[in-house]
Amino acid sequence: MPKTKPNYAFIDSQNLNLGVRSAGWQIDYRKLRLYLKNKYNVQKAYLFIGMIENNQRLYTALQSAGFILIFKPTVRYFENGKETVKGNVDAELVLHAAAVTFADYDKAIIISGDGDFACLHEFLEEKAKLLHIMTPNAKYSQLLKPFASRIIRVDTLKSKLSLNVSKHQKSQHRRSVETLGVSGNGDASSVAKKTAKVKNQPSSRRGKKVQ
């Protein structure tokens, strides 16, 4: 008998992190990785994230938890006098789910409430490869309504996935997870500078390990 392929997860870190934080709680990413593995046989979990200098500790922690990080260079700019960091992972997530790893997995779990992924959901549904769409909360895009039967809200799993930290740890964690609010893919060696915009590098097709 042919060997059954495992399931993969593709995570929009910005959408997940900001959606959960807006509800006043934080995800324990180690718990999330174990949940995906134990509940849905997710062998590989790709987390698409922006690369920002001085966040190596966060990247190492996420890798230690079992995520495969796909980086994208970020751009820093000022808006209304406030420094903002921007990155976008939509194209990279779609590329990996629909092409780069498509032949390697049985079913896909897409973790994002972003309507920009509706075309990906339709494609995976047609190919019988869409397992679930996990949205941070109930405020997901109307474009995902046709997939209501596939949707699982992460906020309903708060008791299983929430991060339990002290006040001191909360302060440290708040600073470290800022990067999770910026998503993307690219060469991990291309780190955004504090004062200059970074030109996008050609997308890397595989996550790179951070030393």
Secondary structure, 3 states (H helix, E strand, C coil): CCCCCCEEEEEEHHHHHHHHHCCCCCECHHHHHHHHHHHHCEEEEEEEEEEECCCHHHHHHHHHCCEEEEEEECEEEEECCEEEEECCCHHHHHHHHHHHCHHHCCCEEEECCCHHHHHHHHHHHHCCCEEEEEECCCCCCHHHHHHHHHEEEHHHHHHHHECCCCHHHHHHHHHHHHHHHCCCCCCCCCCECCCCCCCCCCCCCCCCCCC
